[in-house]
Amino acid sequence: AGRAFGKHKLAPAISPGKSWEGVAGALLATGVYTLWVGQSGLFEFILPWWGWLAVGWGLTAVSVIGDLLESWFKRAAGVKDSSQLLPGHGGVLDRIDALVPTLPLAMMLVSSVTVI
């Protein structure tokens, strides 16, 4: 969505390629996905539709922050790529920057809801 429709920069000083339209596309996609997950019965717990949206959108916000944080680290270090393992992709950290803060939070949410 950001590449196709992006006109309004999210944080140009940190990551000039990120746009608010990309964030909106991510929120739309995760909204549809989390509503589907909520209706699929994949989890033992039940949330209302707005609860699934809140979880999905909250995790999406955390992933965007993780992406921007990694870009900020690279800018502060004065490097374009975090490693040479994946040339042209910004390095390994660019592949997992959104997952690093999001996955532990998602697992914490799932385990706390399941235990209760």
Secondary structure, DSSP 8 states (H G I E B T S, - for coil): -HHHH--SEEETTTEEEEEHHHHHHHHHHHHHHHHHHHHHT-SSS---HHHHHHHHHHHHHHHHHHHHHHHHHHHHHT-S-S-SSSTTTT-HHHHHTTHHHHHHHHHHHHHHHHH-
